[in-house]
Amino acid sequence: MEYQKRYITDQVATDLNQKMVFIGGPRQVGKTTLAQHFLPNTQLGYLNWDIPMHREAILKRELPDTPIWVFDEIHKYKKWRDFLKGLYDQYHHQRKILVTGSARLDYYRYGGDSLQGRYYFLRLNPLSVGELHLQSMEEVQTLLTLGGFPEPYFSGKEIDAKRWSREYRQRLIQEDLVSLEHVKDIQSLELLMLRLPELVGSPLSINSLRKDLQVSHATLSNWLDIFTRLYAIFRLSPFGSSRLRAVKKEQKHYHYDWTLIDNPGTRFENMVAMHLLKWVQFEQDTKARNLDLCYFRDIDGREIDFVITENKQPLTAIECKWSDTEISKSLHYFKKRFPQCAAWQISMTGTKNYLSAQDIRVAPALELLQQLI
């Protein structure tokens, strides 16, 4: 298959001229393919810690004489921070260094000698409507069905996508988790991974879930943190403001692989969440904008699926519906209190497309998702 240029490729090229570049993101999202695109030869200069021959070359410091080195999964090496710091300090005027990993490199970099000031960190997320230049809701439905990871999406087959998703979840735990985290009760953690897709879209009650799994609150919180670090899930905090009687504690969670979710409406909400997170992170990583993706819920039960904030002020509020319906009362409530905040109600199967008297945009999801990265 012809190389699919990814949305951060140009930024990677620019940043490599100044510092090391770290690319983080979920496994099999396309990081290695993107990184090898920068090599004159896809094999020469590529070093993967999981490959014994490459690992030996790293440990012996017998590195290929190439203008760029690509280190894949090197964060599994206990001394990887010191190793990269030494390489950069010695060679940054002569070599470009690109580092990729399927875990939160921004988290696992802590400890030991600091790499601060020596690298740029970019996150690569799954394929999206904007990146694929989709032009119809039928194409959006295909993306919803197959997911945003390159292999299942470009296979074009739902059964292949399901098989890929099952294997993906197993490898996430058996390979990445075991190599990076100290967890004794792997079986219970696997049960949590199977349970989480059923709970997407609502604030996650750790107390309720810990009783189901018969583990402590601290243990369950740690497991959720692990899944976040390994890009299995991402979590959104509630937006709070003095103008609102907002709930300020419980988080919602979503999956990078939205095909894990059976309910069509919830799967659609998760796909939109992933699109919004992708845009927010791209703006954070490339423009240093102080953006955040949240949700809104108040003590009176009003709720909005997503709120994007900048400098802690609401920028855009988005409500997801499966089909055409009346504008959410919660969206009306929010828009009245924050009139400068853009407000959208988008649907997966609806056809209504208009601007309401309250300046709320109602449209098929394509209209909003095409505007994102």
BELJO-V121707 format. One record per pair of residues at least 12 apart in sequence whose C-alpha atoms are under 10 Angstrom apart, sorted by the first residue. I is the first residue (numbers start at 1). GAP is how many residues later the second one is. If there is no record, write none. Layout:
BEGIN
I/GAP + I/GAP
END
This chain:
BEGIN
1/153 + 3/30 + 3/31 + 3/34 + 4/26 + 4/29 + 4/30 + 4/128 + 4/146 + 5/28 + 5/29 + 5/32 + 5/126 + 6/24 + 6/25 + 6/27 + 6/28 + 6/118 + 6/119 + 6/120 + 6/121 + 6/125 + 6/126 + 7/117 + 7/118 + 7/120 + 7/123 + 7/124 + 7/125 + 7/275 + 7/366 + 8/15 + 8/26 + 8/114 + 8/115 + 8/116 + 8/117 + 8/274 + 8/277 + 8/278 + 8/365 + 9/25 + 9/26 + 9/28 + 9/29 + 9/115 + 11/111 + 11/274 + 11/275 + 12/22 + 12/23 + 12/26 + 12/86 + 12/108 + 12/109 + 12/110 + 12/274 + 13/25 + 15/81 + 15/83 + 15/104 + 15/105 + 15/106 + 15/107 + 15/271 + 16/52 + 16/76 + 16/79 + 16/80 + 16/81 + 16/82 + 16/103 + 16/104 + 17/75 + 17/76 + 17/78 + 17/79 + 17/80 + 18/74 + 18/75 + 18/78 + 18/100 + 18/101 + 18/102 + 19/69 + 19/73 + 19/74 + 19/76 + 19/77 + 19/78 + 19/79 + 19/98 + 19/99 + 19/100 + 19/101 + 20/49 + 20/64 + 20/65 + 20/68 + 20/72 + 20/75 + 20/76 + 20/77 + 20/78 + 20/79 + 20/95 + 20/97 + 20/98 + 20/99 + 20/100 + 20/101 + 21/49 + 21/75 + 21/76 + 21/77 + 21/78 + 21/79 + 21/97 + 21/98 + 21/99 + 21/100 + 21/101 + 22/48 + 22/49 + 22/50 + 22/75 + 22/76 + 22/77 + 22/78 + 22/79 + 22/83 + 22/84 + 22/97 + 22/98 + 22/99 + 22/100 + 22/101 + 23/12 + 23/49 + 23/75 + 23/76 + 23/77 + 23/78 + 23/79 + 23/80 + 23/81 + 23/82 + 23/83 + 23/97 + 23/98 + 23/99 + 23/100 + 23/101 + 24/75 + 24/76 + 24/77 + 24/78 + 24/79 + 24/80 + 24/81 + 24/82 + 24/97 + 24/98 + 24/99 + 24/100 + 24/101 + 24/206 + 24/207 + 25/75 + 25/76 + 25/77 + 25/78 + 25/79 + 25/80 + 25/97 + 25/98 + 25/99 + 25/100 + 25/101 + 25/204 + 25/205 + 25/206 + 25/207 + 25/231 + 26/75 + 26/76 + 26/77 + 26/78 + 26/97 + 26/98 + 26/99 + 26/100 + 26/123 + 26/146 + 26/203 + 26/204 + 26/205 + 26/206 + 26/207 + 26/230 + 26/231 + 27/74 + 27/75 + 27/76 + 27/98 + 27/122 + 27/141 + 27/144 + 27/145 + 27/149 + 27/203 + 27/204 + 27/205 + 28/74 + 28/98 + 28/121 + 28/122 + 28/123 + 28/140 + 29/73 + 29/95 + 29/96 + 29/97 + 29/98 + 29/119 + 29/120 + 29/121 + 29/122 + 29/227 + 30/94 + 30/95 + 30/96 + 30/97 + 30/119 + 30/120 + 30/121 + 31/41 + 31/68 + 31/69 + 31/70 + 31/71 + 31/92 + 31/93 + 31/94 + 32/14 + 32/16 + 32/38 + 32/39 + 32/40 + 32/41 + 32/67 + 32/68 + 32/69 + 32/70 + 34/66 + 34/90 + 35/34 + 35/35 + 35/36 + 35/37 + 35/63 + 35/64 + 35/65 + 36/33 + 36/34 + 36/62 + 38/30 + 38/31 + 38/32 + 38/60 + 39/27 + 39/28 + 39/29 + 39/30 + 39/31 + 40/26 + 40/27 + 40/28 + 41/25 + 42/28 + 43/27 + 44/19 + 44/20 + 44/21 + 44/22 + 44/24 + 44/25 + 44/26 + 45/18 + 45/19 + 45/20 + 45/21 + 45/22 + 45/23 + 45/24 + 45/25 + 45/26 + 45/52 + 46/17 + 46/18 + 46/20 + 46/22 + 46/23 + 46/24 + 46/25 + 46/26 + 46/52 + 47/16 + 47/17 + 47/22 + 47/23 + 47/24 + 47/25 + 47/26 + 47/27 + 47/52 + 48/22 + 48/23 + 48/24 + 48/25 + 48/26 + 48/51 + 48/52 + 48/53 + 49/22 + 49/23 + 49/24 + 49/25 + 49/26 + 49/27 + 49/28 + 50/22 + 50/23 + 50/24 + 50/26 + 50/27 + 51/21 + 51/22 + 54/17 + 54/18 + 55/19 + 55/22 + 58/13 + 58/16 + 58/19 + 58/22 + 58/25 + 59/18 + 59/20 + 59/24 + 61/22 + 61/26 + 65/30 + 66/28 + 66/29 + 66/30 + 67/27 + 67/28 + 67/29 + 67/30 + 68/26 + 68/27 + 68/28 + 68/29 + 68/30 + 69/26 + 69/27 + 69/28 + 69/29 + 69/30 + 70/26 + 70/27 + 70/28 + 70/29 + 70/30 + 71/13 + 71/26 + 71/27 + 71/28 + 71/29 + 71/30 + 72/26 + 72/27 + 72/28 + 72/29 + 72/30 + 73/26 + 73/27 + 73/28 + 73/29 + 73/30 + 73/32 + 73/103 + 74/25 + 74/26 + 74/27 + 74/31 + 75/24 + 75/25 + 75/26 + 75/27 + 75/28 + 75/29 + 75/30 + 75/33 + 75/34 + 75/104 + 75/105 + 76/25 + 76/27 + 76/32 + 76/100 + 76/103 + 76/104 + 77/102 + 77/103 + 78/30 + 78/102 + 79/32 + 79/33 + 79/34 + 80/28 + 80/29 + 80/32 + 81/27 + 81/28 + 81/29 + 81/30 + 81/31 + 81/32 + 81/33 + 81/34 + 82/27 + 82/29 + 82/30 + 82/31 + 82/32 + 82/33 + 83/30 + 84/13 + 84/15 + 84/31 + 84/34 + 85/28 + 85/29 + 85/30 + 85/31 + 85/33 + 85/34 + 86/29 + 88/27 + 88/30 + 88/31 + 89/29 + 92/26 + 97/22 + 98/21 + 98/22 + 99/20 + 99/22 + 100/21 + 100/22 + 100/23 + 100/24 + 101/75 + 101/129 + 102/70 + 102/74 + 102/127 + 102/128 + 102/129 + 102/130 + 103/73 + 103/74 + 103/77 + 103/123 + 103/124 + 103/125 + 103/126 + 103/127 + 103/128 + 103/129 + 104/19 + 104/122 + 104/124 + 104/125 + 104/126 + 104/127 + 105/16 + 105/17 + 105/18 + 105/124 + 105/125 + 106/15 + 106/16 + 106/17 + 106/123 + 107/122 + 108/72 + 108/121 + 120/165 + 120/166 + 121/164 + 121/165 + 122/159 + 122/160 + 122/162 + 122/163 + 122/164 + 123/155 + 123/158 + 123/159 + 123/161 + 123/162 + 123/163 + 124/154 + 124/157 + 124/158 + 125/23 + 125/24 + 125/106 + 125/131 + 125/149 + 125/150 + 125/152 + 125/153 + 125/154 + 125/156 + 125/157 + 126/21 + 126/22 + 126/23 + 126/24 + 126/27 + 126/130 + 126/131 + 126/148 + 126/149 + 126/152 + 127/16 + 127/20 + 127/21 + 127/22 + 127/23 + 127/26 + 127/147 + 127/148 + 127/151 + 127/246 + 128/12 + 128/15 + 128/16 + 128/19 + 128/20 + 128/21 + 128/143 + 128/144 + 128/146 + 128/147 + 128/148 + 128/150 + 128/151 + 128/241 + 128/242 + 128/244 + 128/245 + 129/14 + 129/19 + 129/143 + 129/146 + 129/236 + 129/237 + 129/239 + 129/240 + 129/241 + 129/242 + 129/243 + 129/244 + 130/145 + 130/149 + 130/236 + 130/238 + 130/239 + 130/240 + 130/241 + 130/242 + 130/243 + 131/238 + 131/239 + 131/241 + 131/242 + 132/16 + 132/238 + 132/241 + 133/236 + 133/237 + 133/240 + 134/232 + 134/235 + 134/236 + 135/231 + 135/232 + 135/235 + 136/228 + 136/229 + 136/230 + 136/231 + 137/211 + 137/212 + 137/213 + 137/214 + 137/227 + 137/228 + 137/229 + 137/230 + 138/210 + 138/211 + 138/228 + 139/227 + 140/128 + 140/208 + 140/225 + 140/226 + 140/229 + 141/127 + 141/207 + 141/208 + 142/14 + 142/15 + 142/16 + 143/13 + 143/115 + 143/116 + 143/128 + 144/114 + 144/115 + 144/120 + 144/123 + 144/124 + 144/126 + 144/127 + 144/128 + 144/204 + 145/12 + 145/13 + 145/16 + 145/17 + 145/113 + 145/114 + 145/119 + 145/122 + 145/123 + 146/12 + 146/13 + 146/14 + 146/15 + 146/16 + 146/18 + 146/19 + 146/111 + 146/112 + 146/113 + 147/14 + 147/15 + 147/18 + 147/109 + 147/110 + 147/111 + 147/112 + 147/113 + 147/120 + 147/124 + 148/108 + 148/109 + 148/110 + 148/111 + 148/123 + 148/126 + 148/127 + 149/12 + 149/15 + 149/16 + 149/107 + 149/108 + 149/109 + 151/13 + 152/12 + 152/13 + 158/101 + 161/98 + 162/97 + 162/98 + 165/92 + 165/93 + 165/94 + 165/95 + 166/94 + 168/89 + 169/21 + 169/24 + 169/25 + 169/63 + 169/88 + 169/91 + 170/20 + 170/23 + 172/55 + 172/58 + 172/59 + 172/60 + 173/13 + 173/16 + 173/17 + 173/20 + 173/54 + 173/57 + 173/59 + 174/12 + 174/16 + 176/54 + 177/49 + 177/50 + 177/52 + 177/53 + 180/46 + 180/49 + 180/50 + 181/42 + 181/45 + 181/49 + 183/36 + 183/39 + 183/40 + 183/43 + 185/30 + 188/25 + 188/26 + 188/27 + 188/32 + 188/35 + 189/24 + 189/30 + 189/31 + 189/34 + 189/35 + 189/38 + 191/22 + 192/17 + 192/18 + 192/20 + 192/21 + 192/28 + 192/31 + 192/32 + 193/30 + 193/31 + 193/34 + 193/39 + 193/40 + 194/66 + 195/14 + 195/17 + 195/18 + 196/13 + 196/28 + 196/37 + 196/57 + 196/58 + 196/59 + 196/64 + 196/65 + 197/36 + 197/56 + 197/57 + 197/58 + 197/60 + 197/61 + 197/62 + 197/63 + 197/64 + 197/65 + 197/66 + 197/69 + 197/70 + 197/73 + 198/62 + 198/63 + 198/64 + 198/65 + 198/68 + 199/53 + 199/54 + 199/55 + 199/62 + 199/67 + 200/52 + 200/53 + 200/54 + 200/55 + 200/58 + 200/61 + 200/63 + 200/66 + 200/67 + 200/69 + 200/70 + 201/50 + 201/51 + 201/52 + 201/53 + 201/64 + 201/65 + 201/66 + 201/68 + 201/69 + 201/72 + 201/94 + 201/104 + 202/48 + 202/49 + 202/50 + 202/51 + 202/52 + 202/64 + 202/101 + 202/103 + 203/32 + 203/33 + 203/34 + 203/35 + 203/46 + 203/47 + 203/48 + 203/49 + 203/50 + 203/92 + 203/94 + 204/31 + 204/46 + 204/47 + 204/48 + 204/49 + 205/45 + 205/46 + 205/47 + 206/12 + 206/14 + 206/15 + 206/18 + 206/44 + 206/45 + 207/13 + 207/14 + 224/29 + 227/28 + 228/25 + 228/26 + 228/27 + 231/24 + 231/25 + 231/26 + 232/22 + 232/23 + 232/24 + 232/25 + 233/20 + 233/21 + 233/22 + 233/23 + 233/24 + 233/25 + 234/17 + 234/18 + 234/19 + 234/20 + 234/21 + 234/22 + 234/39 + 234/40 + 234/43 + 235/15 + 235/16 + 235/17 + 235/18 + 235/19 + 235/20 + 235/58 + 235/59 + 236/14 + 236/15 + 236/16 + 236/17 + 236/18 + 236/37 + 236/41 + 236/56 + 236/57 + 236/58 + 236/59 + 236/60 + 236/70 + 236/71 + 237/12 + 237/13 + 237/14 + 237/15 + 237/16 + 237/55 + 237/56 + 237/57 + 237/58 + 237/59 + 238/12 + 238/13 + 238/14 + 238/55 + 238/56 + 238/57 + 238/58 + 238/59 + 238/60 + 238/65 + 238/66 + 238/67 + 238/68 + 238/69 + 239/53 + 239/54 + 239/55 + 239/56 + 239/57 + 239/58 + 239/59 + 239/65 + 239/67 + 239/68 + 239/69 + 239/70 + 239/73 + 239/74 + 239/75 + 240/54 + 240/55 + 240/56 + 240/57 + 240/58 + 240/72 + 240/73 + 240/74 + 241/55 + 241/71 + 241/72 + 241/73 + 243/91 + 243/94 + 243/95 + 244/52 + 244/53 + 244/54 + 244/55 + 244/89 + 244/90 + 244/93 + 245/52 + 245/53 + 245/54 + 245/55 + 245/56 + 245/57 + 246/50 + 246/51 + 246/52 + 246/53 + 246/54 + 246/55 + 246/56 + 246/57 + 247/49 + 247/50 + 247/51 + 247/52 + 247/53 + 247/54 + 247/56 + 248/48 + 248/49 + 248/50 + 248/51 + 250/47 + 251/43 + 251/44 + 252/42 + 252/43 + 252/53 + 253/17 + 253/20 + 254/12 + 254/13 + 254/15 + 254/16 + 254/17 + 254/19 + 254/20 + 255/12 + 255/15 + 255/16 + 255/18 + 255/19 + 256/14 + 256/15 + 256/17 + 256/18 + 256/19 + 257/13 + 257/14 + 257/17 + 258/12 + 258/13 + 258/14 + 258/15 + 258/16 + 259/12 + 264/58 + 264/84 + 265/55 + 265/56 + 265/57 + 265/58 + 265/82 + 265/83 + 266/54 + 266/55 + 266/56 + 267/55 + 268/52 + 268/53 + 268/54 + 268/79 + 268/80 + 268/97 + 269/36 + 269/37 + 269/50 + 269/51 + 269/52 + 269/53 + 269/77 + 269/78 + 269/79 + 270/35 + 270/50 + 272/33 + 272/34 + 272/46 + 272/47 + 272/48 + 272/74 + 272/93 + 272/96 + 272/97 + 273/20 + 273/21 + 273/32 + 273/33 + 273/45 + 273/47 + 275/93 + 275/94 + 275/95 + 275/97 + 275/98 + 276/16 + 276/17 + 276/30 + 276/31 + 276/32 + 276/42 + 276/92 + 276/93 + 276/96 + 276/97 + 277/14 + 277/15 + 277/16 + 277/17 + 277/31 + 278/94 + 278/95 + 279/12 + 279/14 + 279/90 + 279/92 + 279/93 + 279/94 + 280/12 + 280/13 + 280/28 + 280/29 + 280/30 + 280/92 + 280/93 + 281/12 + 282/91 + 283/90 + 289/21 + 289/22 + 290/19 + 290/20 + 290/21 + 290/22 + 291/17 + 291/18 + 291/19 + 291/20 + 291/21 + 291/22 + 291/23 + 291/24 + 292/15 + 292/16 + 292/17 + 292/18 + 292/19 + 292/20 + 292/21 + 292/22 + 292/23 + 293/13 + 293/14 + 293/15 + 293/16 + 293/17 + 293/21 + 293/23 + 293/24 + 294/12 + 294/13 + 294/14 + 294/15 + 294/20 + 294/23 + 295/12 + 295/13 + 295/14 + 295/22 + 295/23 + 295/24 + 296/21 + 296/34 + 296/35 + 296/38 + 297/33 + 298/32 + 301/29 + 302/26 + 302/27 + 302/28 + 302/29 + 302/31 + 302/32 + 303/16 + 303/25 + 303/26 + 303/27 + 303/28 + 303/30 + 303/31 + 304/13 + 304/14 + 304/15 + 304/16 + 304/24 + 304/25 + 304/26 + 304/27 + 304/29 + 304/30 + 304/41 + 305/12 + 305/13 + 305/14 + 305/15 + 305/16 + 305/25 + 305/26 + 305/40 + 306/12 + 306/13 + 306/14 + 306/38 + 307/12 + 307/34 + 307/35 + 307/36 + 308/33 + 308/34 + 309/32 + 313/25 + 313/27 + 313/28 + 314/20 + 314/24 + 314/25 + 314/26 + 314/27 + 314/28 + 314/29 + 315/23 + 315/25 + 315/26 + 315/27 + 315/28 + 316/19 + 316/22 + 316/24 + 316/25 + 316/26 + 316/27 + 316/28 + 317/14 + 317/17 + 317/18 + 317/21 + 317/24 + 317/25 + 317/26 + 317/27 + 317/28 + 317/43 + 318/13 + 318/24 + 318/25 + 318/26 + 318/27 + 318/28 + 318/42 + 318/43 + 318/50 + 319/12 + 319/24 + 319/25 + 319/26 + 319/27 + 319/28 + 319/43 + 320/24 + 320/25 + 320/26 + 320/27 + 320/28 + 320/44 + 320/45 + 321/24 + 321/25 + 321/26 + 321/27 + 321/28 + 321/29 + 321/43 + 321/44 + 322/24 + 322/25 + 322/26 + 322/27 + 322/28 + 322/42 + 322/43 + 323/23 + 323/24 + 323/25 + 323/26 + 323/27 + 323/28 + 323/29 + 323/41 + 324/21 + 324/22 + 324/23 + 324/24 + 324/25 + 324/26 + 324/27 + 324/28 + 324/29 + 324/38 + 324/39 + 324/40 + 325/20 + 325/21 + 325/22 + 325/25 + 325/27 + 325/37 + 326/19 + 326/36 + 327/17 + 327/18 + 327/19 + 327/29 + 327/33 + 327/34 + 327/35 + 328/17 + 331/12 + 331/13 + 331/14 + 331/29 + 332/26 + 332/27 + 332/28 + 335/23 + 335/24 + 335/25 + 336/22 + 336/23 + 339/19 + 339/20 + 339/21 + 340/19 + 341/18 + 341/19 + 342/17 + 342/18 + 342/19 + 343/12 + 343/15 + 343/16 + 343/17 + 343/18 + 343/19 + 344/15 + 344/16 + 344/17 + 344/18 + 344/19 + 344/21 + 344/24 + 345/15 + 345/16 + 345/17 + 345/18 + 345/19 + 345/20 + 345/23 + 346/15 + 346/16 + 346/17 + 346/18 + 346/19 + 346/20 + 346/21 + 346/22 + 346/23 + 347/15 + 347/16 + 347/17 + 347/18 + 347/19 + 347/20 + 348/15 + 348/16 + 348/17 + 348/18 + 349/15 + 349/16 + 350/12 + 350/13 + 350/14 + 350/15 + 351/12 + 351/13 + 351/14 + 352/12 + 353/12 + 353/14
END
